[in-house]
Amino acid sequence: MKTGEEGDELENISIDNDLEEDIKIVAKENIDDDTDMYKFGWSNYSEITNGRFAMLGFLAIILIELLSQQSFLKWAGIL
């Protein structure tokens, strides 16, 4: 007959095995995602990179407006 501790131990082992299987699945999915690193044209990598540069540009415009106390268009000499 199993004692309470042995039952808990068996349950922990099965949970650990499930976690190991999940980790292997996630690792395999990450490896598949890395194959889309850089490709010429429209790809996930280029879209993410363009989005990051757009966020940096937007942040730069906000900082210019805050530090110069005038609109970006006026600061740039467009208006």
Jmol script that loads the backbone (N, CA, C; Angstrom):
load data "model"
ATOM      1  N   MET A   1       0.836  -1.191   0.000  1.00  0.00           N
ATOM      2  CA  MET A   1       0.000   0.000   0.000  1.00  0.00           C
ATOM      3  C   MET A   1       0.880   1.253   0.000  1.00  0.00           C
ATOM      4  N   LYS A   2       0.487   2.260  -0.744  1.00  0.00           N
ATOM      5  CA  LYS A   2       1.272   3.487  -0.860  1.00  0.00           C
ATOM      6  C   LYS A   2       0.936   4.407   0.297  1.00  0.00           C
ATOM      7  N   THR A   3       1.966   4.996   0.832  1.00  0.00           N
ATOM      8  CA  THR A   3       1.740   5.999   1.862  1.00  0.00           C
ATOM      9  C   THR A   3       1.497   7.338   1.184  1.00  0.00           C
ATOM     10  N   GLY A   4       1.140   8.324   1.959  1.00  0.00           N
ATOM     11  CA  GLY A   4       0.861   9.645   1.406  1.00  0.00           C
ATOM     12  C   GLY A   4       2.075  10.249   0.743  1.00  0.00           C
ATOM     13  N   GLU A   5       3.272  10.024   1.330  1.00  0.00           N
ATOM     14  CA  GLU A   5       4.486  10.585   0.763  1.00  0.00           C
ATOM     15  C   GLU A   5       4.829   9.935  -0.573  1.00  0.00           C
ATOM     16  N   GLU A   6       4.638   8.619  -0.694  1.00  0.00           N
ATOM     17  CA  GLU A   6       4.933   7.929  -1.946  1.00  0.00           C
ATOM     18  C   GLU A   6       3.983   8.379  -3.048  1.00  0.00           C
ATOM     19  N   GLY A   7       2.725   8.584  -2.691  1.00  0.00           N
ATOM     20  CA  GLY A   7       1.760   9.067  -3.674  1.00  0.00           C
ATOM     21  C   GLY A   7       2.110  10.454  -4.165  1.00  0.00           C
ATOM     22  N   ASP A   8       2.537  11.337  -3.244  1.00  0.00           N
ATOM     23  CA  ASP A   8       2.954  12.681  -3.627  1.00  0.00           C
ATOM     24  C   ASP A   8       4.185  12.631  -4.518  1.00  0.00           C
ATOM     25  N   GLU A   9       5.107  11.711  -4.197  1.00  0.00           N
ATOM     26  CA  GLU A   9       6.329  11.580  -4.969  1.00  0.00           C
ATOM     27  C   GLU A   9       6.023  11.139  -6.401  1.00  0.00           C
ATOM     28  N   LEU A  10       5.114  10.177  -6.551  1.00  0.00           N
ATOM     29  CA  LEU A  10       4.732   9.717  -7.884  1.00  0.00           C
ATOM     30  C   LEU A  10       4.036  10.818  -8.670  1.00  0.00           C
ATOM     31  N   GLU A  11       3.218  11.604  -7.987  1.00  0.00           N
ATOM     32  CA  GLU A  11       2.518  12.706  -8.654  1.00  0.00           C
ATOM     33  C   GLU A  11       3.515  13.753  -9.130  1.00  0.00           C
ATOM     34  N   ASN A  12       4.522  14.062  -8.296  1.00  0.00           N
ATOM     35  CA  ASN A  12       5.540  15.039  -8.687  1.00  0.00           C
ATOM     36  C   ASN A  12       6.340  14.549  -9.880  1.00  0.00           C
ATOM     37  N   ILE A  13       6.638  13.254  -9.925  1.00  0.00           N
ATOM     38  CA  ILE A  13       7.393  12.707 -11.048  1.00  0.00           C
ATOM     39  C   ILE A  13       6.595  12.835 -12.337  1.00  0.00           C
ATOM     40  N   SER A  14       5.302  12.547 -12.285  1.00  0.00           N
ATOM     41  CA  SER A  14       4.495  12.651 -13.506  1.00  0.00           C
ATOM     42  C   SER A  14       4.361  14.109 -13.948  1.00  0.00           C
ATOM     43  N   ILE A  15       4.271  15.026 -12.991  1.00  0.00           N
ATOM     44  CA  ILE A  15       4.198  16.452 -13.337  1.00  0.00           C
ATOM     45  C   ILE A  15       5.508  16.884 -13.974  1.00  0.00           C
ATOM     46  N   ASP A  16       6.656  16.413 -13.416  1.00  0.00           N
ATOM     47  CA  ASP A  16       7.956  16.756 -13.986  1.00  0.00           C
ATOM     48  C   ASP A  16       8.083  16.239 -15.414  1.00  0.00           C
ATOM     49  N   ASN A  17       7.597  15.036 -15.667  1.00  0.00           N
ATOM     50  CA  ASN A  17       7.653  14.479 -17.019  1.00  0.00           C
ATOM     51  C   ASN A  17       6.809  15.302 -17.977  1.00  0.00           C
ATOM     52  N   ASP A  18       5.629  15.742 -17.528  1.00  0.00           N
ATOM     53  CA  ASP A  18       4.778  16.583 -18.371  1.00  0.00           C
ATOM     54  C   ASP A  18       5.468  17.904 -18.681  1.00  0.00           C
ATOM     55  N   LEU A  19       6.128  18.491 -17.670  1.00  0.00           N
ATOM     56  CA  LEU A  19       6.823  19.753 -17.883  1.00  0.00           C
ATOM     57  C   LEU A  19       7.970  19.589 -18.872  1.00  0.00           C
ATOM     58  N   GLU A  20       8.701  18.478 -18.783  1.00  0.00           N
ATOM     59  CA  GLU A  20       9.794  18.247 -19.716  1.00  0.00           C
ATOM     60  C   GLU A  20       9.278  18.133 -21.146  1.00  0.00           C
ATOM     61  N   GLU A  21       8.151  17.468 -21.327  1.00  0.00           N
ATOM     62  CA  GLU A  21       7.576  17.348 -22.663  1.00  0.00           C
ATOM     63  C   GLU A  21       7.144  18.706 -23.188  1.00  0.00           C
ATOM     64  N   ASP A  22       6.529  19.533 -22.313  1.00  0.00           N
ATOM     65  CA  ASP A  22       6.105  20.873 -22.719  1.00  0.00           C
ATOM     66  C   ASP A  22       7.302  21.726 -23.111  1.00  0.00           C
ATOM     67  N   ILE A  23       8.405  21.610 -22.352  1.00  0.00           N
ATOM     68  CA  ILE A  23       9.603  22.393 -22.645  1.00  0.00           C
ATOM     69  C   ILE A  23      10.162  21.990 -24.003  1.00  0.00           C
ATOM     70  N   LYS A  24      10.167  20.704 -24.301  1.00  0.00           N
ATOM     71  CA  LYS A  24      10.667  20.243 -25.598  1.00  0.00           C
ATOM     72  C   LYS A  24       9.811  20.776 -26.734  1.00  0.00           C
ATOM     73  N   ILE A  25       8.496  20.820 -26.531  1.00  0.00           N
ATOM     74  CA  ILE A  25       7.588  21.322 -27.574  1.00  0.00           C
ATOM     75  C   ILE A  25       7.829  22.808 -27.803  1.00  0.00           C
ATOM     76  N   VAL A  26       7.952  23.579 -26.705  1.00  0.00           N
ATOM     77  CA  VAL A  26       8.180  25.021 -26.826  1.00  0.00           C
ATOM     78  C   VAL A  26       9.527  25.283 -27.482  1.00  0.00           C
ATOM     79  N   ALA A  27      10.555  24.522 -27.104  1.00  0.00           N
ATOM     80  CA  ALA A  27      11.878  24.705 -27.691  1.00  0.00           C
ATOM     81  C   ALA A  27      11.828  24.434 -29.196  1.00  0.00           C
ATOM     82  N   LYS A  28      11.103  23.396 -29.604  1.00  0.00           N
ATOM     83  CA  LYS A  28      10.995  23.086 -31.029  1.00  0.00           C
ATOM     84  C   LYS A  28      10.270  24.202 -31.770  1.00  0.00           C
ATOM     85  N   GLU A  29       9.222  24.789 -31.154  1.00  0.00           N
ATOM     86  CA  GLU A  29       8.505  25.886 -31.796  1.00  0.00           C
ATOM     87  C   GLU A  29       9.421  27.098 -31.948  1.00  0.00           C
ATOM     88  N   ASN A  30      10.264  27.371 -30.931  1.00  0.00           N
ATOM     89  CA  ASN A  30      11.183  28.509 -31.018  1.00  0.00           C
ATOM     90  C   ASN A  30      12.214  28.298 -32.113  1.00  0.00           C
ATOM     91  N   ILE A  31      12.678  27.070 -32.282  1.00  0.00           N
ATOM     92  CA  ILE A  31      13.633  26.786 -33.346  1.00  0.00           C
ATOM     93  C   ILE A  31      12.976  27.028 -34.696  1.00  0.00           C
ATOM     94  N   ASP A  32      11.719  26.628 -34.845  1.00  0.00           N
ATOM     95  CA  ASP A  32      11.014  26.848 -36.110  1.00  0.00           C
ATOM     96  C   ASP A  32      10.830  28.331 -36.384  1.00  0.00           C
ATOM     97  N   ASP A  33      10.593  29.150 -35.321  1.00  0.00           N
ATOM     98  CA  ASP A  33      10.413  30.585 -35.516  1.00  0.00           C
ATOM     99  C   ASP A  33      11.708  31.261 -35.938  1.00  0.00           C
ATOM    100  N   ASP A  34      12.864  30.730 -35.497  1.00  0.00           N
ATOM    101  CA  ASP A  34      14.139  31.346 -35.820  1.00  0.00           C
ATOM    102  C   ASP A  34      14.526  31.162 -37.281  1.00  0.00           C
ATOM    103  N   THR A  35      13.890  30.231 -37.972  1.00  0.00           N
ATOM    104  CA  THR A  35      14.231  30.029 -39.381  1.00  0.00           C
ATOM    105  C   THR A  35      13.747  31.194 -40.234  1.00  0.00           C
ATOM    106  N   ASP A  36      12.901  32.060 -39.689  1.00  0.00           N
ATOM    107  CA  ASP A  36      12.377  33.212 -40.422  1.00  0.00           C
ATOM    108  C   ASP A  36      13.185  34.464 -40.073  1.00  0.00           C
ATOM    109  N   MET A  37      14.496  34.314 -39.859  1.00  0.00           N
ATOM    110  CA  MET A  37      15.300  35.454 -39.439  1.00  0.00           C
ATOM    111  C   MET A  37      15.234  36.570 -40.485  1.00  0.00           C
ATOM    112  N   TYR A  38      16.091  36.592 -41.460  1.00  0.00           N
ATOM    113  CA  TYR A  38      16.006  37.666 -42.445  1.00  0.00           C
ATOM    114  C   TYR A  38      15.784  37.072 -43.825  1.00  0.00           C
ATOM    115  N   LYS A  39      14.744  37.546 -44.438  1.00  0.00           N
ATOM    116  CA  LYS A  39      14.464  37.202 -45.826  1.00  0.00           C
ATOM    117  C   LYS A  39      14.145  38.497 -46.534  1.00  0.00           C
ATOM    118  N   PHE A  40      14.541  38.600 -47.779  1.00  0.00           N
ATOM    119  CA  PHE A  40      14.242  39.794 -48.547  1.00  0.00           C
ATOM    120  C   PHE A  40      12.740  39.859 -48.808  1.00  0.00           C
ATOM    121  N   GLY A  41      12.171  41.038 -48.626  1.00  0.00           N
ATOM    122  CA  GLY A  41      10.747  41.218 -48.882  1.00  0.00           C
ATOM    123  C   GLY A  41       9.924  41.175 -47.607  1.00  0.00           C
ATOM    124  N   TRP A  42       8.637  40.846 -47.745  1.00  0.00           N
ATOM    125  CA  TRP A  42       7.727  40.839 -46.611  1.00  0.00           C
ATOM    126  C   TRP A  42       7.926  39.561 -45.798  1.00  0.00           C
ATOM    127  N   SER A  43       8.334  39.731 -44.546  1.00  0.00           N
ATOM    128  CA  SER A  43       8.470  38.589 -43.642  1.00  0.00           C
ATOM    129  C   SER A  43       8.216  39.079 -42.226  1.00  0.00           C
ATOM    130  N   ASN A  44       8.010  38.165 -41.316  1.00  0.00           N
ATOM    131  CA  ASN A  44       7.769  38.552 -39.921  1.00  0.00           C
ATOM    132  C   ASN A  44       8.940  39.335 -39.361  1.00  0.00           C
ATOM    133  N   TYR A  45      10.151  38.913 -39.678  1.00  0.00           N
ATOM    134  CA  TYR A  45      11.337  39.580 -39.150  1.00  0.00           C
ATOM    135  C   TYR A  45      11.409  41.038 -39.600  1.00  0.00           C
ATOM    136  N   SER A  46      11.170  41.286 -40.889  1.00  0.00           N
ATOM    137  CA  SER A  46      11.250  42.663 -41.389  1.00  0.00           C
ATOM    138  C   SER A  46      10.125  43.525 -40.815  1.00  0.00           C
ATOM    139  N   GLU A  47       8.954  42.945 -40.628  1.00  0.00           N
ATOM    140  CA  GLU A  47       7.844  43.705 -40.049  1.00  0.00           C
ATOM    141  C   GLU A  47       8.133  44.092 -38.597  1.00  0.00           C
ATOM    142  N   ILE A  48       8.693  43.165 -37.845  1.00  0.00           N
ATOM    143  CA  ILE A  48       9.035  43.453 -36.445  1.00  0.00           C
ATOM    144  C   ILE A  48      10.128  44.513 -36.385  1.00  0.00           C
ATOM    145  N   THR A  49      11.141  44.405 -37.250  1.00  0.00           N
ATOM    146  CA  THR A  49      12.227  45.382 -37.270  1.00  0.00           C
ATOM    147  C   THR A  49      11.706  46.766 -37.648  1.00  0.00           C
ATOM    148  N   ASN A  50      10.863  46.848 -38.653  1.00  0.00           N
ATOM    149  CA  ASN A  50      10.289  48.137 -39.053  1.00  0.00           C
ATOM    150  C   ASN A  50       9.449  48.740 -37.929  1.00  0.00           C
ATOM    151  N   GLY A  51       8.692  47.918 -37.240  1.00  0.00           N
ATOM    152  CA  GLY A  51       7.890  48.406 -36.121  1.00  0.00           C
ATOM    153  C   GLY A  51       8.743  48.966 -34.996  1.00  0.00           C
ATOM    154  N   ARG A  52       9.863  48.305 -34.726  1.00  0.00           N
ATOM    155  CA  ARG A  52      10.760  48.782 -33.660  1.00  0.00           C
ATOM    156  C   ARG A  52      11.390  50.116 -34.036  1.00  0.00           C
ATOM    157  N   PHE A  53      11.814  50.253 -35.302  1.00  0.00           N
ATOM    158  CA  PHE A  53      12.379  51.533 -35.730  1.00  0.00           C
ATOM    159  C   PHE A  53      11.325  52.639 -35.713  1.00  0.00           C
ATOM    160  N   ALA A  54      10.089  52.304 -36.047  1.00  0.00           N
ATOM    161  CA  ALA A  54       9.012  53.300 -35.996  1.00  0.00           C
ATOM    162  C   ALA A  54       8.775  53.765 -34.564  1.00  0.00           C
ATOM    163  N   MET A  55       8.823  52.826 -33.618  1.00  0.00           N
ATOM    164  CA  MET A  55       8.649  53.211 -32.209  1.00  0.00           C
ATOM    165  C   MET A  55       9.776  54.118 -31.741  1.00  0.00           C
ATOM    166  N   LEU A  56      11.006  53.819 -32.168  1.00  0.00           N
ATOM    167  CA  LEU A  56      12.136  54.680 -31.799  1.00  0.00           C
ATOM    168  C   LEU A  56      11.985  56.080 -32.398  1.00  0.00           C
ATOM    169  N   GLY A  57      11.545  56.159 -33.651  1.00  0.00           N
ATOM    170  CA  GLY A  57      11.330  57.452 -34.286  1.00  0.00           C
ATOM    171  C   GLY A  57      10.241  58.251 -33.601  1.00  0.00           C
ATOM    172  N   PHE A  58       9.159  57.582 -33.231  1.00  0.00           N
ATOM    173  CA  PHE A  58       8.069  58.257 -32.538  1.00  0.00           C
ATOM    174  C   PHE A  58       8.540  58.784 -31.182  1.00  0.00           C
ATOM    175  N   LEU A  59       9.328  57.976 -30.473  1.00  0.00           N
ATOM    176  CA  LEU A  59       9.878  58.409 -29.188  1.00  0.00           C
ATOM    177  C   LEU A  59      10.805  59.607 -29.370  1.00  0.00           C
ATOM    178  N   ALA A  60      11.612  59.607 -30.442  1.00  0.00           N
ATOM    179  CA  ALA A  60      12.507  60.729 -30.709  1.00  0.00           C
ATOM    180  C   ALA A  60      11.719  62.006 -30.963  1.00  0.00           C
ATOM    181  N   ILE A  61      10.627  61.922 -31.707  1.00  0.00           N
ATOM    182  CA  ILE A  61       9.799  63.105 -31.968  1.00  0.00           C
ATOM    183  C   ILE A  61       9.205  63.644 -30.679  1.00  0.00           C
ATOM    184  N   ILE A  62       8.725  62.754 -29.822  1.00  0.00           N
ATOM    185  CA  ILE A  62       8.154  63.187 -28.538  1.00  0.00           C
ATOM    186  C   ILE A  62       9.218  63.876 -27.687  1.00  0.00           C
ATOM    187  N   LEU A  63      10.423  63.308 -27.638  1.00  0.00           N
ATOM    188  CA  LEU A  63      11.501  63.923 -26.854  1.00  0.00           C
ATOM    189  C   LEU A  63      11.898  65.284 -27.419  1.00  0.00           C
ATOM    190  N   ILE A  64      11.951  65.409 -28.745  1.00  0.00           N
ATOM    191  CA  ILE A  64      12.276  66.699 -29.364  1.00  0.00           C
ATOM    192  C   ILE A  64      11.239  67.742 -28.981  1.00  0.00           C
ATOM    193  N   GLU A  65       9.953  67.364 -29.033  1.00  0.00           N
ATOM    194  CA  GLU A  65       8.904  68.316 -28.680  1.00  0.00           C
ATOM    195  C   GLU A  65       8.961  68.699 -27.209  1.00  0.00           C
ATOM    196  N   LEU A  66       9.252  67.736 -26.345  1.00  0.00           N
ATOM    197  CA  LEU A  66       9.326  68.047 -24.915  1.00  0.00           C
ATOM    198  C   LEU A  66      10.524  68.940 -24.594  1.00  0.00           C
ATOM    199  N   LEU A  67      11.675  68.661 -25.187  1.00  0.00           N
ATOM    200  CA  LEU A  67      12.877  69.411 -24.859  1.00  0.00           C
ATOM    201  C   LEU A  67      12.926  70.785 -25.529  1.00  0.00           C
ATOM    202  N   SER A  68      12.375  70.916 -26.742  1.00  0.00           N
ATOM    203  CA  SER A  68      12.440  72.195 -27.448  1.00  0.00           C
ATOM    204  C   SER A  68      11.236  73.092 -27.171  1.00  0.00           C
ATOM    205  N   GLN A  69      10.197  72.546 -26.562  1.00  0.00           N
ATOM    206  CA  GLN A  69       8.972  73.300 -26.244  1.00  0.00           C
ATOM    207  C   GLN A  69       8.281  73.863 -27.488  1.00  0.00           C
ATOM    208  N   GLN A  70       8.445  73.198 -28.629  1.00  0.00           N
ATOM    209  CA  GLN A  70       7.737  73.566 -29.852  1.00  0.00           C
ATOM    210  C   GLN A  70       7.419  72.303 -30.644  1.00  0.00           C
ATOM    211  N   SER A  71       6.525  72.430 -31.596  1.00  0.00           N
ATOM    212  CA  SER A  71       6.123  71.250 -32.352  1.00  0.00           C
ATOM    213  C   SER A  71       7.284  70.743 -33.204  1.00  0.00           C
ATOM    214  N   PHE A  72       7.235  69.487 -33.553  1.00  0.00           N
ATOM    215  CA  PHE A  72       8.300  68.889 -34.361  1.00  0.00           C
ATOM    216  C   PHE A  72       8.396  69.562 -35.721  1.00  0.00           C
ATOM    217  N   LEU A  73       7.247  69.853 -36.326  1.00  0.00           N
ATOM    218  CA  LEU A  73       7.253  70.473 -37.651  1.00  0.00           C
ATOM    219  C   LEU A  73       7.888  71.863 -37.618  1.00  0.00           C
ATOM    220  N   LYS A  74       7.619  72.601 -36.554  1.00  0.00           N
ATOM    221  CA  LYS A  74       8.234  73.934 -36.405  1.00  0.00           C
ATOM    222  C   LYS A  74       9.723  73.791 -36.118  1.00  0.00           C
ATOM    223  N   TRP A  75      10.097  72.836 -35.277  1.00  0.00           N
ATOM    224  CA  TRP A  75      11.503  72.603 -34.941  1.00  0.00           C
ATOM    225  C   TRP A  75      12.291  72.189 -36.185  1.00  0.00           C
ATOM    226  N   ALA A  76      11.656  71.386 -37.063  1.00  0.00           N
ATOM    227  CA  ALA A  76      12.326  70.907 -38.263  1.00  0.00           C
ATOM    228  C   ALA A  76      12.346  71.964 -39.381  1.00  0.00           C
ATOM    229  N   GLY A  77      11.628  73.082 -39.187  1.00  0.00           N
ATOM    230  CA  GLY A  77      11.621  74.152 -40.179  1.00  0.00           C
ATOM    231  C   GLY A  77      10.613  73.934 -41.292  1.00  0.00           C
ATOM    232  N   ILE A  78       9.679  73.027 -41.102  1.00  0.00           N
ATOM    233  CA  ILE A  78       8.656  72.774 -42.119  1.00  0.00           C
ATOM    234  C   ILE A  78       7.557  73.814 -42.030  1.00  0.00           C
ATOM    235  N   LEU A  79       7.211  74.227 -40.827  1.00  0.00           N
ATOM    236  CA  LEU A  79       6.184  75.279 -40.636  1.00  0.00           C
ATOM    237  C   LEU A  79       6.807  76.589 -40.241  1.00  0.00           C
TER     238      LEU A  79
END
end "model"
wireframe off; spacefill off
backbone 0.3
color backbone group
